[in-house]
């Protein structure tokens, strides 16, 4: 049976380039005070977010090389435990004492290679990931979401001209991933919001808040039903 890819009209590689360029412009503009500002990631400064992004390229390149076993063996030798969160914290820690210019150069170089290689493979190729083989295009949408989220985490500017389209692709990716993961949330777009139902609970969630829910960035005390918010979290 032929199925329709609901994201087919979006180019994940162009989005990845756009979000990487946004982060690069922002990071390039920072002074020492800016690097040490807290981000929305608990316990991480803006500089730590950069360290996370640079370190994460170890995983991205291992996926591209089809060599995750070597990466996992190296992490084991380093005593890195705690799954993905442990890996993230290790990536940040080992870069905190390095000159920030070196970390920025590392991220630029490695991420540029990731983006180039993903685009060259094409969206329908298959990539090795920790969850098993996965289409390159869909994996790139996950990277797109992460980069947009971390851009917001550090306060990278988004112009009014691009904000609407950026929010919309993030809504669409969130809806796709909810369906892909078999979430308990039934969600569909309606006007400028998403109608969500979880069991006997329902909510009308504005696009921007829906995006924040999918990436686990709703602020403390947000009025969205906690059960619905938990069911919507799928990209973080």
GROMACS elastic network, one bead per residue, 0.5 to 0.9 nm:
[ bonds ]
;  ai    aj funct       b0    kb
    4     7     6  0.87522   500
    4     8     6  0.80547   500
    5     8     6  0.52875   500
    5     9     6  0.86155   500
    6     9     6  0.76678   500
    6    10     6  0.88974   500
    6   172     6  0.80905   500
    6   176     6  0.75164   500
    7    10     6  0.54953   500
    7    11     6  0.82907   500
    7    12     6  0.88685   500
    7   138     6  0.89249   500
    7   169     6  0.86609   500
    7   172     6  0.73357   500
    7   173     6  0.73921   500
    7   176     6  0.79501   500
    8    11     6  0.75181   500
   10    13     6  0.89771   500
   10    14     6  0.86176   500
   10    15     6  0.83289   500
   10   169     6  0.77607   500
   11    14     6  0.55103   500
   11    15     6  0.64771   500
   11    16     6  0.87927   500
   11   123     6  0.88163   500
   11   137     6  0.83421   500
   11   141     6  0.88468   500
   12    15     6  0.51403   500
   12    16     6  0.61237   500
   12    17     6  0.87055   500
   12   119     6  0.88334   500
   12   123     6  0.80317   500
   12   137     6  0.62255   500
   12   138     6  0.77612   500
   12   139     6  0.88713   500
   12   140     6  0.57592   500
   12   141     6  0.54416   500
   12   143     6  0.88475   500
   12   144     6  0.70313   500
   13    17     6  0.62381   500
   13    18     6  0.86242   500
   13   115     6  0.71023   500
   13   116     6  0.87913   500
   13   118     6  0.75999   500
   13   119     6  0.60051   500
   13   122     6  0.88989   500
   13   123     6  0.85195   500
   13   137     6  0.77313   500
   13   140     6  0.67332   500
   13   141     6  0.81381   500
   13   144     6  0.83223   500
   14    17     6  0.51049   500
   14    18     6  0.61903   500
   14    19     6  0.87361   500
   14   119     6  0.89666   500
   15    18     6  0.50100   500
   15    19     6  0.61785   500
   15    20     6  0.84840   500
   15   140     6  0.88303   500
   15   141     6  0.81497   500
   15   144     6  0.62609   500
   15   166     6  0.89190   500
   16    19     6  0.53190   500
   16    20     6  0.60490   500
   16    21     6  0.84689   500
   16   115     6  0.72357   500
   16   140     6  0.71038   500
   16   141     6  0.77663   500
   16   143     6  0.69856   500
   16   144     6  0.50234   500
   16   145     6  0.86801   500
   16   147     6  0.75965   500
   16   148     6  0.88324   500
   17    20     6  0.52052   500
   17    21     6  0.60408   500
   17    22     6  0.86023   500
   17   112     6  0.86614   500
   17   115     6  0.71802   500
   17   144     6  0.86706   500
   18    21     6  0.51681   500
   18    22     6  0.62313   500
   18    23     6  0.88205   500
   18   144     6  0.89272   500
   19    22     6  0.50106   500
   19    23     6  0.63504   500
   19    24     6  0.86159   500
   19   144     6  0.68810   500
   19   145     6  0.89416   500
   19   147     6  0.59058   500
   19   148     6  0.59393   500
   19   151     6  0.75163   500
   20    23     6  0.52057   500
   20    24     6  0.61288   500
   20    25     6  0.86797   500
   20   108     6  0.87488   500
   20   111     6  0.81538   500
   20   112     6  0.86924   500
   20   144     6  0.86209   500
   20   147     6  0.67730   500
   20   148     6  0.85226   500
   20   151     6  0.87572   500
   21    25     6  0.61234   500
   21    26     6  0.85224   500
   22    25     6  0.53023   500
   22    26     6  0.62594   500
   22    27     6  0.86584   500
   22   148     6  0.88545   500
   22   151     6  0.73986   500
   22   156     6  0.67354   500
   22   157     6  0.76332   500
   22   158     6  0.81851   500
   23    26     6  0.50758   500
   23    27     6  0.59829   500
   23    28     6  0.83847   500
   23   147     6  0.78867   500
   23   148     6  0.87207   500
   23   150     6  0.84015   500
   23   151     6  0.59781   500
   23   154     6  0.88298   500
   23   156     6  0.63647   500
   23   157     6  0.89597   500
   24    27     6  0.51725   500
   24    28     6  0.59476   500
   24    29     6  0.86146   500
   24   104     6  0.84505   500
   24   108     6  0.76750   500
   25    28     6  0.51746   500
   25    29     6  0.63961   500
   25   156     6  0.82658   500
   26    29     6  0.52699   500
   26    30     6  0.68482   500
   26   151     6  0.86020   500
   26   154     6  0.87761   500
   26   155     6  0.83229   500
   26   156     6  0.55588   500
   26   157     6  0.75485   500
   27    30     6  0.55553   500
   27    31     6  0.89934   500
   27    34     6  0.88953   500
   27    35     6  0.81196   500
   27    46     6  0.87368   500
   27    47     6  0.87176   500
   27    50     6  0.82087   500
   27   104     6  0.78383   500
   27   156     6  0.83347   500
   28    31     6  0.86750   500
   28   104     6  0.84904   500
   29    34     6  0.86680   500
   30    33     6  0.76543   500
   30    34     6  0.51683   500
   30    35     6  0.61976   500
   31    34     6  0.51877   500
   31    35     6  0.63909   500
   31    36     6  0.89348   500
   32    35     6  0.52281   500
   32    36     6  0.65366   500
   32    37     6  0.89859   500
   33    36     6  0.53017   500
   33    37     6  0.64302   500
   34    37     6  0.53726   500
   34    38     6  0.89210   500
   34    46     6  0.73397   500
   34    47     6  0.84607   500
   35    38     6  0.84667   500
   35    45     6  0.69375   500
   35    46     6  0.52327   500
   35    48     6  0.84558   500
   35   100     6  0.86074   500
   36    39     6  0.88670   500
   36    45     6  0.54283   500
   36    46     6  0.60265   500
   36    47     6  0.62523   500
   36    48     6  0.85323   500
   37    44     6  0.88369   500
   37    45     6  0.54602   500
   37    46     6  0.58138   500
   37    47     6  0.80687   500
   37   154     6  0.84415   500
   38    41     6  0.78837   500
   38    42     6  0.82508   500
   38    43     6  0.75324   500
   38    44     6  0.61537   500
   38    46     6  0.59547   500
   38    47     6  0.87570   500
   38   154     6  0.79019   500
   39    42     6  0.72873   500
   39    43     6  0.79952   500
   39    44     6  0.59526   500
   39    45     6  0.51036   500
   39    46     6  0.53085   500
   39    47     6  0.87821   500
   39    48     6  0.85379   500
   39    49     6  0.76478   500
   39   150     6  0.87651   500
   39   152     6  0.89168   500
   39   153     6  0.54310   500
   39   154     6  0.50968   500
   39   155     6  0.79470   500
   40    43     6  0.85312   500
   40    44     6  0.76792   500
   40    45     6  0.83829   500
   40    46     6  0.87989   500
   40   150     6  0.84336   500
   40   152     6  0.81522   500
   40   154     6  0.68355   500
   40   155     6  0.89377   500
   40   217     6  0.80967   500
   41    44     6  0.54609   500
   41    45     6  0.77396   500
   41    46     6  0.88675   500
   41    49     6  0.78894   500
   41   150     6  0.84656   500
   41   153     6  0.66588   500
   41   154     6  0.86754   500
   42    45     6  0.85288   500
   43    48     6  0.87946   500
   44    47     6  0.76697   500
   44    48     6  0.52479   500
   44    49     6  0.65337   500
   44    92     6  0.86532   500
   45    49     6  0.65336   500
   45    50     6  0.88775   500
   45   154     6  0.82711   500
   46    49     6  0.52057   500
   46    50     6  0.66485   500
   46    51     6  0.88550   500
   46   153     6  0.81656   500
   46   154     6  0.56469   500
   46   155     6  0.89578   500
   47    50     6  0.51255   500
   47    51     6  0.63293   500
   47    52     6  0.87273   500
   47    92     6  0.88575   500
   47    96     6  0.79908   500
   47   100     6  0.75058   500
   48    52     6  0.61267   500
   48    53     6  0.86109   500
   48    92     6  0.56762   500
   48    93     6  0.81971   500
   48    95     6  0.81223   500
   48    96     6  0.71584   500
   49    53     6  0.62508   500
   49    54     6  0.86276   500
   49    92     6  0.76214   500
   49   150     6  0.72859   500
   49   153     6  0.84272   500
   49   154     6  0.77101   500
   50    53     6  0.50807   500
   50    54     6  0.61305   500
   50    55     6  0.85194   500
   50    92     6  0.81832   500
   50   100     6  0.88378   500
   50   103     6  0.73907   500
   50   104     6  0.70781   500
   50   107     6  0.75914   500
   51    54     6  0.51314   500
   51    55     6  0.60335   500
   51    56     6  0.84226   500
   51    88     6  0.89809   500
   51    91     6  0.64401   500
   51    93     6  0.80462   500
   51    94     6  0.83473   500
   51    95     6  0.58484   500
   51    96     6  0.73454   500
   51   100     6  0.87651   500
   51   103     6  0.65836   500
   51   104     6  0.81799   500
   51   107     6  0.80964   500
   52    55     6  0.51683   500
   52    56     6  0.59512   500
   52    57     6  0.88380   500
   52    88     6  0.60232   500
   52    89     6  0.76193   500
   52    90     6  0.86715   500
   52    91     6  0.56675   500
   52    92     6  0.51645   500
   52    93     6  0.89613   500
   52    95     6  0.86480   500
   53    56     6  0.51398   500
   53    57     6  0.67880   500
   53    88     6  0.89043   500
   53    91     6  0.85008   500
   53    92     6  0.86920   500
   53   107     6  0.66740   500
   53   111     6  0.85383   500
   53   147     6  0.86734   500
   53   150     6  0.89609   500
   54    57     6  0.56479   500
   54    58     6  0.79396   500
   54    91     6  0.77997   500
   54    92     6  0.86373   500
   54    95     6  0.88404   500
   54   103     6  0.67936   500
   54   104     6  0.75778   500
   54   105     6  0.89319   500
   54   106     6  0.62832   500
   54   108     6  0.80141   500
   54   110     6  0.74277   500
   54   111     6  0.76961   500
   55    58     6  0.58007   500
   55    59     6  0.78780   500
   55    87     6  0.87191   500
   55    88     6  0.75145   500
   55    90     6  0.84708   500
   55    92     6  0.71340   500
   55    94     6  0.88820   500
   55    95     6  0.83009   500
   55   106     6  0.88370   500
   55   107     6  0.78109   500
   56    59     6  0.54300   500
   56    60     6  0.64888   500
   56    61     6  0.88137   500
   56    87     6  0.84670   500
   56    88     6  0.72791   500
   56    91     6  0.72127   500
   57    61     6  0.58824   500
   57    62     6  0.82368   500
   57   107     6  0.75297   500
   57   110     6  0.62237   500
   57   111     6  0.65357   500
   57   114     6  0.76489   500
   58    61     6  0.54356   500
   58    62     6  0.61677   500
   58    63     6  0.87340   500
   58    71     6  0.76383   500
   58   110     6  0.85304   500
   59    62     6  0.50193   500
   59    63     6  0.62147   500
   59    64     6  0.86836   500
   59    68     6  0.74350   500
   59    71     6  0.73402   500
   59   129     6  0.87350   500
   60    63     6  0.52185   500
   60    64     6  0.63829   500
   60    65     6  0.86990   500
   60   111     6  0.86324   500
   60   114     6  0.68631   500
   60   129     6  0.86076   500
   61    65     6  0.59700   500
   61    66     6  0.83641   500
   61    67     6  0.84411   500
   61    68     6  0.88684   500
   61   110     6  0.82103   500
   61   113     6  0.85520   500
   61   114     6  0.67091   500
   62    66     6  0.59114   500
   62    67     6  0.50043   500
   62    68     6  0.51163   500
   62    69     6  0.84699   500
   62    70     6  0.79926   500
   62    71     6  0.66623   500
   62   128     6  0.83463   500
   62   129     6  0.85237   500
   63    66     6  0.50525   500
   63    67     6  0.63658   500
   63    68     6  0.61312   500
   63   127     6  0.64592   500
   63   128     6  0.50061   500
   63   129     6  0.54776   500
   63   130     6  0.80382   500
   64    67     6  0.77738   500
   64   114     6  0.79122   500
   64   117     6  0.77254   500
   64   118     6  0.78953   500
   64   127     6  0.65088   500
   64   128     6  0.68722   500
   64   129     6  0.86339   500
   65    68     6  0.79431   500
   65   127     6  0.89634   500
   65   128     6  0.81748   500
   66    69     6  0.85429   500
   66   127     6  0.75653   500
   66   128     6  0.55572   500
   66   129     6  0.81716   500
   67    70     6  0.56886   500
   67    71     6  0.69453   500
   67   128     6  0.81708   500
   68    71     6  0.50799   500
   68    72     6  0.61539   500
   68    73     6  0.85379   500
   68   128     6  0.78995   500
   68   129     6  0.76280   500
   68   130     6  0.74031   500
   69    72     6  0.51468   500
   69    73     6  0.60745   500
   69    74     6  0.85912   500
   70    73     6  0.51081   500
   70    74     6  0.62051   500
   70    75     6  0.86888   500
   71    74     6  0.51254   500
   71    75     6  0.62514   500
   71    76     6  0.86343   500
   72    75     6  0.50823   500
   72    76     6  0.61633   500
   72    77     6  0.87092   500
   73    76     6  0.50543   500
   73    77     6  0.63295   500
   73    78     6  0.87402   500
   74    77     6  0.51147   500
   74    78     6  0.63563   500
   74    79     6  0.87796   500
   74    80     6  0.88614   500
   75    79     6  0.62873   500
   75    80     6  0.52586   500
   75    81     6  0.78758   500
   75    87     6  0.79415   500
   76    79     6  0.50113   500
   76    80     6  0.56726   500
   76    81     6  0.72935   500
   77    80     6  0.76032   500
   78    81     6  0.89722   500
   80    83     6  0.81856   500
   80    86     6  0.63533   500
   80    87     6  0.64194   500
   80    90     6  0.69441   500
   81    84     6  0.84308   500
   81    85     6  0.85949   500
   81    86     6  0.54691   500
   81    87     6  0.71083   500
   82    85     6  0.60627   500
   82    87     6  0.71827   500
   83    86     6  0.53004   500
   83    87     6  0.63166   500
   83    88     6  0.87827   500
   84    87     6  0.50237   500
   84    88     6  0.61972   500
   84    89     6  0.87262   500
   85    88     6  0.50577   500
   85    89     6  0.62656   500
   85    90     6  0.85937   500
   86    89     6  0.52274   500
   86    90     6  0.61498   500
   86    91     6  0.86356   500
   87    90     6  0.51113   500
   87    91     6  0.61837   500
   87    92     6  0.87294   500
   88    91     6  0.51424   500
   88    92     6  0.63632   500
   88    93     6  0.87128   500
   89    92     6  0.51300   500
   89    93     6  0.60740   500
   89    94     6  0.86595   500
   90    93     6  0.51017   500
   90    94     6  0.61482   500
   90    95     6  0.87054   500
   91    94     6  0.56382   500
   91    95     6  0.66762   500
   92    95     6  0.54818   500
   92    96     6  0.63547   500
   93    96     6  0.54055   500
   93    97     6  0.80226   500
   94    97     6  0.71020   500
   94    98     6  0.79616   500
   95    98     6  0.52725   500
   95    99     6  0.82784   500
   95   100     6  0.83216   500
   95   103     6  0.69714   500
   96    99     6  0.81144   500
   96   100     6  0.81404   500
   97   100     6  0.84136   500
   98   101     6  0.83395   500
   98   102     6  0.68542   500
   98   103     6  0.69300   500
   99   102     6  0.53786   500
   99   103     6  0.66938   500
   99   104     6  0.88748   500
  100   103     6  0.50659   500
  100   104     6  0.61289   500
  100   105     6  0.85502   500
  101   104     6  0.50732   500
  101   105     6  0.61243   500
  101   106     6  0.85653   500
  102   105     6  0.50658   500
  102   106     6  0.61071   500
  102   107     6  0.86572   500
  103   106     6  0.50036   500
  103   107     6  0.62134   500
  103   108     6  0.85921   500
  104   107     6  0.52066   500
  104   108     6  0.61319   500
  104   109     6  0.86130   500
  105   108     6  0.51082   500
  105   109     6  0.61009   500
  105   110     6  0.85147   500
  106   109     6  0.53370   500
  106   110     6  0.60607   500
  106   111     6  0.82726   500
  107   110     6  0.53118   500
  107   111     6  0.56692   500
  107   112     6  0.80918   500
  108   111     6  0.54324   500
  108   112     6  0.59076   500
  108   113     6  0.85917   500
  109   112     6  0.53128   500
  109   113     6  0.64126   500
  109   114     6  0.88488   500
  110   113     6  0.51593   500
  110   114     6  0.63034   500
  110   115     6  0.87916   500
  111   115     6  0.61376   500
  111   116     6  0.84748   500
  112   115     6  0.52213   500
  112   116     6  0.61150   500
  112   117     6  0.85804   500
  113   116     6  0.51131   500
  113   117     6  0.60411   500
  113   118     6  0.84646   500
  114   117     6  0.52781   500
  114   118     6  0.60248   500
  114   119     6  0.85255   500
  115   118     6  0.52353   500
  115   119     6  0.61395   500
  115   120     6  0.85493   500
  115   140     6  0.86460   500
  116   119     6  0.53176   500
  116   120     6  0.61691   500
  116   121     6  0.87670   500
  117   120     6  0.50072   500
  117   121     6  0.62196   500
  117   122     6  0.87492   500
  118   121     6  0.52349   500
  118   122     6  0.64548   500
  118   123     6  0.78781   500
  118   136     6  0.66104   500
  118   137     6  0.80086   500
  118   140     6  0.75381   500
  119   122     6  0.52103   500
  119   123     6  0.73757   500
  119   136     6  0.84961   500
  119   137     6  0.85120   500
  120   123     6  0.89185   500
  121   124     6  0.79587   500
  121   125     6  0.59661   500
  121   126     6  0.83838   500
  121   136     6  0.72990   500
  122   125     6  0.57303   500
  122   126     6  0.89254   500
  122   135     6  0.89891   500
  122   136     6  0.66197   500
  122   137     6  0.68228   500
  123   126     6  0.81941   500
  123   135     6  0.64824   500
  123   138     6  0.71761   500
  123   139     6  0.87429   500
  123   140     6  0.81914   500
  124   135     6  0.57539   500
  124   136     6  0.62145   500
  124   137     6  0.63215   500
  124   138     6  0.86883   500
  125   134     6  0.83458   500
  125   135     6  0.56631   500
  125   136     6  0.55402   500
  125   137     6  0.77127   500
  126   133     6  0.60558   500
  126   134     6  0.53437   500
  126   136     6  0.55175   500
  126   137     6  0.86898   500
  127   132     6  0.82539   500
  127   133     6  0.54610   500
  127   134     6  0.52527   500
  127   135     6  0.59286   500
  127   136     6  0.55985   500
  127   139     6  0.80353   500
  128   131     6  0.81112   500
  128   132     6  0.59295   500
  128   134     6  0.64952   500
  128   135     6  0.88478   500
  129   132     6  0.50583   500
  129   133     6  0.58981   500
  129   134     6  0.67328   500
  129   139     6  0.88048   500
  130   133     6  0.82808   500
  131   134     6  0.79566   500
  134   137     6  0.86933   500
  134   138     6  0.73733   500
  134   139     6  0.68545   500
  135   138     6  0.54501   500
  135   139     6  0.62612   500
  135   140     6  0.86600   500
  136   139     6  0.51045   500
  136   140     6  0.61140   500
  136   141     6  0.87486   500
  137   140     6  0.50706   500
  137   141     6  0.64479   500
  137   142     6  0.89294   500
  138   141     6  0.50432   500
  138   142     6  0.65726   500
  138   143     6  0.88557   500
  139   142     6  0.50946   500
  139   143     6  0.64771   500
  139   144     6  0.86871   500
  140   144     6  0.60498   500
  140   145     6  0.86131   500
  141   145     6  0.62229   500
  141   146     6  0.86018   500
  141   173     6  0.70517   500
  142   145     6  0.51885   500
  142   146     6  0.62805   500
  142   147     6  0.87098   500
  142   173     6  0.81737   500
  142   177     6  0.89042   500
  142   235     6  0.73027   500
  143   146     6  0.50195   500
  143   147     6  0.61024   500
  143   148     6  0.85237   500
  144   147     6  0.52709   500
  144   148     6  0.61475   500
  144   149     6  0.84972   500
  144   170     6  0.86306   500
  145   148     6  0.51614   500
  145   149     6  0.59988   500
  145   150     6  0.85624   500
  145   170     6  0.67196   500
  145   173     6  0.78580   500
  145   174     6  0.86244   500
  145   215     6  0.82537   500
  145   235     6  0.73655   500
  146   149     6  0.50374   500
  146   150     6  0.61048   500
  146   151     6  0.83983   500
  146   215     6  0.83258   500
  146   235     6  0.76829   500
  146   236     6  0.78484   500
  147   150     6  0.51427   500
  147   151     6  0.59205   500
  147   152     6  0.85650   500
  148   152     6  0.63187   500
  148   153     6  0.85683   500
  148   166     6  0.86718   500
  148   170     6  0.85522   500
  149   152     6  0.51714   500
  149   153     6  0.61010   500
  149   154     6  0.88624   500
  149   212     6  0.84932   500
  149   215     6  0.72393   500
  149   217     6  0.86387   500
  150   154     6  0.62456   500
  150   155     6  0.83833   500
  150   156     6  0.85459   500
  151   154     6  0.55136   500
  151   155     6  0.60812   500
  151   156     6  0.50643   500
  151   157     6  0.80155   500
  151   158     6  0.89789   500
  152   156     6  0.59378   500
  152   157     6  0.79893   500
  152   158     6  0.86778   500
  153   156     6  0.78768   500
  153   217     6  0.89158   500
  155   158     6  0.87747   500
  158   161     6  0.83147   500
  158   162     6  0.67968   500
  158   163     6  0.61255   500
  158   166     6  0.88993   500
  159   162     6  0.55299   500
  159   163     6  0.60205   500
  160   163     6  0.51441   500
  160   164     6  0.74007   500
  161   164     6  0.71960   500
  161   165     6  0.83325   500
  162   165     6  0.56847   500
  162   166     6  0.60522   500
  162   167     6  0.86522   500
  163   166     6  0.51053   500
  163   167     6  0.61000   500
  163   168     6  0.86050   500
  164   167     6  0.52560   500
  164   168     6  0.62328   500
  164   169     6  0.88818   500
  165   168     6  0.50261   500
  165   169     6  0.63134   500
  165   170     6  0.86055   500
  166   169     6  0.55059   500
  166   170     6  0.63620   500
  166   171     6  0.87592   500
  167   170     6  0.51379   500
  167   171     6  0.62009   500
  167   172     6  0.87473   500
  167   207     6  0.70314   500
  167   208     6  0.65048   500
  167   211     6  0.73510   500
  168   171     6  0.50166   500
  168   172     6  0.62523   500
  168   173     6  0.86333   500
  168   207     6  0.74294   500
  168   208     6  0.87213   500
  168   211     6  0.89755   500
  169   172     6  0.50319   500
  169   173     6  0.60986   500
  169   174     6  0.84670   500
  170   173     6  0.50990   500
  170   174     6  0.60219   500
  170   175     6  0.85654   500
  170   207     6  0.89107   500
  170   211     6  0.63223   500
  171   174     6  0.50786   500
  171   175     6  0.61869   500
  171   176     6  0.86315   500
  171   189     6  0.85269   500
  171   194     6  0.85652   500
  171   207     6  0.65155   500
  171   208     6  0.80743   500
  171   210     6  0.69645   500
  171   211     6  0.57710   500
  171   214     6  0.86450   500
  172   175     6  0.51420   500
  172   176     6  0.61845   500
  172   177     6  0.86641   500
  172   189     6  0.86771   500
  173   176     6  0.50617   500
  173   177     6  0.61598   500
  173   178     6  0.85775   500
  174   177     6  0.52190   500
  174   178     6  0.61380   500
  174   179     6  0.86816   500
  174   210     6  0.82861   500
  174   211     6  0.69598   500
  174   214     6  0.61589   500
  174   215     6  0.85520   500
  174   232     6  0.83939   500
  174   233     6  0.88264   500
  174   234     6  0.72527   500
  174   235     6  0.72521   500
  175   178     6  0.51723   500
  175   179     6  0.63800   500
  175   180     6  0.86223   500
  175   187     6  0.68878   500
  175   188     6  0.73439   500
  175   189     6  0.86047   500
  175   214     6  0.87793   500
  175   232     6  0.89771   500
  176   179     6  0.52560   500
  176   180     6  0.60843   500
  176   181     6  0.86508   500
  177   181     6  0.59540   500
  177   182     6  0.83988   500
  177   183     6  0.85725   500
  177   234     6  0.66840   500
  177   235     6  0.75857   500
  178   181     6  0.53324   500
  178   182     6  0.62112   500
  178   183     6  0.52747   500
  178   184     6  0.84056   500
  178   185     6  0.74010   500
  178   186     6  0.83257   500
  178   187     6  0.82265   500
  178   214     6  0.85205   500
  178   231     6  0.86561   500
  178   232     6  0.70945   500
  178   233     6  0.82908   500
  178   234     6  0.62292   500
  178   235     6  0.87780   500
  179   182     6  0.51494   500
  179   183     6  0.62748   500
  179   185     6  0.85708   500
  179   186     6  0.82029   500
  179   187     6  0.87057   500
  180   183     6  0.78099   500
  181   234     6  0.77872   500
  182   185     6  0.82817   500
  183   186     6  0.75528   500
  183   231     6  0.64192   500
  183   232     6  0.75104   500
  183   234     6  0.81052   500
  184   197     6  0.84431   500
  184   198     6  0.60557   500
  184   199     6  0.76751   500
  184   228     6  0.89325   500
  184   231     6  0.60668   500
  184   232     6  0.83590   500
  185   196     6  0.64272   500
  185   197     6  0.56961   500
  185   199     6  0.78762   500
  185   228     6  0.71376   500
  185   231     6  0.56332   500
  185   232     6  0.64357   500
  186   195     6  0.80518   500
  186   196     6  0.55655   500
  186   197     6  0.51681   500
  186   198     6  0.64486   500
  186   199     6  0.88855   500
  187   194     6  0.63472   500
  187   195     6  0.55099   500
  187   197     6  0.65034   500
  187   198     6  0.88311   500
  187   232     6  0.88119   500
  188   193     6  0.86043   500
  188   194     6  0.54346   500
  188   195     6  0.54754   500
  188   196     6  0.67968   500
  189   192     6  0.74791   500
  189   193     6  0.60439   500
  189   195     6  0.62982   500
  189   196     6  0.89263   500
  189   207     6  0.86304   500
  190   193     6  0.55738   500
  190   194     6  0.56820   500
  190   195     6  0.65746   500
  190   204     6  0.89108   500
  191   194     6  0.78317   500
  192   205     6  0.88061   500
  192   206     6  0.62960   500
  192   207     6  0.62483   500
  193   204     6  0.63028   500
  193   205     6  0.53127   500
  193   208     6  0.84482   500
  193   209     6  0.88719   500
  193   210     6  0.79264   500
  194   203     6  0.81902   500
  194   204     6  0.57559   500
  194   205     6  0.51085   500
  194   206     6  0.62263   500
  194   207     6  0.64200   500
  194   210     6  0.70289   500
  195   202     6  0.74004   500
  195   203     6  0.60012   500
  195   205     6  0.63210   500
  195   206     6  0.88107   500
  196   201     6  0.82925   500
  196   202     6  0.54816   500
  196   203     6  0.53112   500
  196   204     6  0.63189   500
  196   205     6  0.72564   500
  196   228     6  0.76977   500
  196   232     6  0.87598   500
  197   200     6  0.69890   500
  197   201     6  0.56206   500
  197   203     6  0.65716   500
  197   204     6  0.89796   500
  197   228     6  0.75118   500
  198   201     6  0.52036   500
  198   202     6  0.62354   500
  198   203     6  0.88712   500
  198   227     6  0.75963   500
  198   228     6  0.60458   500
  198   231     6  0.74286   500
  199   202     6  0.79652   500
  201   225     6  0.82141   500
  201   227     6  0.84056   500
  201   228     6  0.74945   500
  202   225     6  0.85894   500
  202   228     6  0.77071   500
  203   224     6  0.76321   500
  203   225     6  0.79887   500
  203   228     6  0.79590   500
  205   208     6  0.82320   500
  205   209     6  0.62605   500
  205   210     6  0.57374   500
  205   224     6  0.81045   500
  206   209     6  0.54007   500
  206   210     6  0.60759   500
  206   211     6  0.87438   500
  207   210     6  0.50237   500
  207   211     6  0.62843   500
  207   212     6  0.87270   500
  208   211     6  0.52319   500
  208   212     6  0.63882   500
  208   213     6  0.87277   500
  209   213     6  0.60902   500
  209   214     6  0.86609   500
  209   217     6  0.88774   500
  209   218     6  0.71828   500
  210   213     6  0.50198   500
  210   214     6  0.62653   500
  210   215     6  0.88528   500
  210   218     6  0.88975   500
  210   229     6  0.87746   500
  210   232     6  0.78224   500
  211   214     6  0.52166   500
  211   215     6  0.65593   500
  211   216     6  0.86847   500
  211   217     6  0.84316   500
  211   218     6  0.89747   500
  212   215     6  0.53953   500
  212   216     6  0.60551   500
  212   218     6  0.53869   500
  212   219     6  0.88040   500
  212   233     6  0.86348   500
  213   216     6  0.50464   500
  213   217     6  0.59400   500
  213   218     6  0.55614   500
  213   229     6  0.58686   500
  213   230     6  0.78994   500
  213   231     6  0.89027   500
  213   232     6  0.59007   500
  213   233     6  0.56604   500
  213   234     6  0.84597   500
  214   217     6  0.77812   500
  214   218     6  0.88758   500
  214   229     6  0.79736   500
  214   230     6  0.86687   500
  214   231     6  0.85657   500
  214   232     6  0.51202   500
  214   234     6  0.52570   500
  214   235     6  0.56846   500
  214   236     6  0.72665   500
  215   218     6  0.82688   500
  215   232     6  0.83626   500
  215   233     6  0.57270   500
  215   234     6  0.65025   500
  216   219     6  0.88307   500
  216   229     6  0.81814   500
  216   230     6  0.82231   500
  216   232     6  0.84248   500
  216   233     6  0.56258   500
  216   234     6  0.80670   500
  216   235     6  0.77169   500
  216   236     6  0.60730   500
  217   220     6  0.89674   500
  217   236     6  0.88685   500
  218   221     6  0.84803   500
  218   222     6  0.64645   500
  218   224     6  0.88422   500
  218   229     6  0.82405   500
  219   222     6  0.56692   500
  221   224     6  0.85853   500
  222   225     6  0.83224   500
  222   226     6  0.86713   500
  223   226     6  0.81867   500
  224   227     6  0.84890   500
  224   228     6  0.70386   500
  224   229     6  0.63939   500
  225   228     6  0.53068   500
  225   229     6  0.61821   500
  225   230     6  0.86820   500
  226   230     6  0.60209   500
  226   231     6  0.85321   500
  227   230     6  0.51987   500
  227   231     6  0.62605   500
  227   232     6  0.87422   500
  228   231     6  0.50895   500
  228   232     6  0.62320   500
  228   233     6  0.88673   500
  229   232     6  0.52043   500
  229   233     6  0.65085   500
  230   233     6  0.54399   500
  230   234     6  0.87112   500
  231   234     6  0.77076   500
  232   235     6  0.88931   500
  233   236     6  0.67573   500
